[in-house]
Amino acid sequence: MPGCGAARRRKLWMTQAGSAEPESTMKAMSKLEELKANASVRGILPDGLAMVVSVQWFGSGTLGLTHKTGAGWVANELVYRHDEPWLQVVTEGRLRSFDGDGREFTLVSEAQPIRLARLFDPVLAVHTSALEALSHQITAVYDVMLPRHPLCCLLADDSGAGKKTPAIWQ
């Protein structure tokens, strides 16, 4: 929106988000002096937190703010005293904090190698199951059936028949 001030843009974002009053969605920030380097601020960007990189004062009511988005983009903005009701310094849940649940981190760190294991072991299902597959069964499934697209096969293996090759019907 060229020619549109920061306060007007923020008011427009809040109105489009469904809250015309800043007090209805967030606690108002008391002063611009709370904006310091490495602080996470809500209200600068329409859809998330901004990480303050640096601040520069222009008089007592205007602040030159250099901030970084969650995607890593860096931008500059002038923030005025009348913008204070729309801003909130976030102390919990910062962009890169270590205040998460340790059990969830453990779960994810154990699940990630399992998710990627198929890249290193193509027959992972055979190695991790309780079945004892024979070599001709592994060859039939992984070398003959799975490479075919679309997968329209019937694998028939008569147990105890003493044969070495299963019948594959397409």
N, C-alpha and C positions, 0 to 999 in steps of 0.2 A: 504494500500500500504506500506508494510514494506520497510524500507530503503529509503523512499521518504521524503524529507524535507517538512515543512509546506508551504513554499512559492511555491514549485513545485505543491503540492496538490491543493492549492488555484488557481494557474494559470490553472491547469487542469480542475477544477470545472468551472471556468469562461469561458474557451474555450468550454467546453461541453454545457454550458448554452447559448452559442451563442455570447459571447463578449470576444474577445481576448485581448482587451485593457481595463484596469480598468477605465480609464477616460470616456469611452463610457457609462458606466452603473451607476457610482456613483462618487461623489466628493471625491477626494483623501484626506486622513487624513494628517494633517500637521506634527504631531509628535507622537511618542509613549508615550510621557508624558501625552497625553490626556486620556490614558487608566487608569481609576481609579475604585475603588470598586463601585458597583451598576450602572455602565455605561452599556448601551446596545450597542453592537458592531456588525456590519454586516461585513462579510468577514472571520470570524473565522470558522463558520459552512457553509456547502455548501447550506443549504436550509432555513436559517432563522437567527434570532438574537441570540447572546450569551450574557448572563448577567455576567459581570465581578464580581467574588467573591473576588479575591485578586490578587495583583501584587507583584512581587519581581524582583528587578533589578540585573542583572549579568553584571557588567561593564556599559559602556555607550551605548551599541548598542544591548543588548539582554535583553528581558523581559520574566520572568517566569509568565505565565498567568493561573490562575485558573478560569474557567468559568462554567456556568450552562446553559444547553439547555432549550428550552421551555417546554420539557417533564420532566425536573427536574434532568437530568443526570449531574453529575459533572465530569469535565475533566481538565487535565493540558496540556499546550502547550507552547513551546518556540516561541517567536515572535521576529524577527530581524528587523533591520532598513530597509532592502530591502523589507520587507513585508508591509511597510507603504502605498504604492499606492493601496493595495488591501483592506485596512481596512477603516471603516467609523463609527464614533461614532454617534449613532442615538439619537436625542434629542426628536423628536415627535414620538408618537406611541410606547412607550416603552412597555415591556412585561406586566407590571401591572401599568397602568397609569389611571388617572381620567380625560382624555381630550376627552372623547367621547361625542356624541350628547345626551343631556338630554331627548329629546323627544323619541328617539329610546329606551333608557333605560326604560322610563315610559311604552312604548308600550310592551316591552318584560316582564317587571315585572307584567303587568296586564294580559298578554296572558299566562304566565306560570301557574298560578292557574287554568285558564280555561282549559288548556291542561290536567292537572292532576285531574280535578274535577270528571271525570268518575270513578276514583278509589274509591271515597268516596260516590258517588251517582250514582248507576247503571241505574236509569231511568232519567238521567239528561236531555235528549231530551224532555221528557214529562214536566218536571218542568220548563224548560226555553222557551217552545214554547207558542204561544198564544192559543193553542187548549185546550179544556177541555175534556180530555180523561176519559172514564168511567173505572171502575175497571176491568170489564171483557175484555175490549180492551187491557189494560196494561198487564193482565195475559196472553192473547192470544199471544201478541207479545214477551214479555220478558221471559215468562216461557215456552212457547211451541215452538214458531218459531225460535227465535235467538239461542237457544242452539243446534239446529240440524245442523249437518255438513254433506254434503254440504247444503247450504241454498237453498232449492227448495220447496217453499211453495207458495200457493195462499191464501190470507186472504180475505174472502168475508163477508162483514157486511152490510146487507140491512138496511139502515137508516129508522126509523119509523115503522119497522115491529113489534116492541114490544118484540122481543126475547132477552134473556139474554146471549146466547152463540153464538159467530160467528162460521161460518163453516170454517174449515181449511182443505185444500186439499193438499196432498203431491204427 
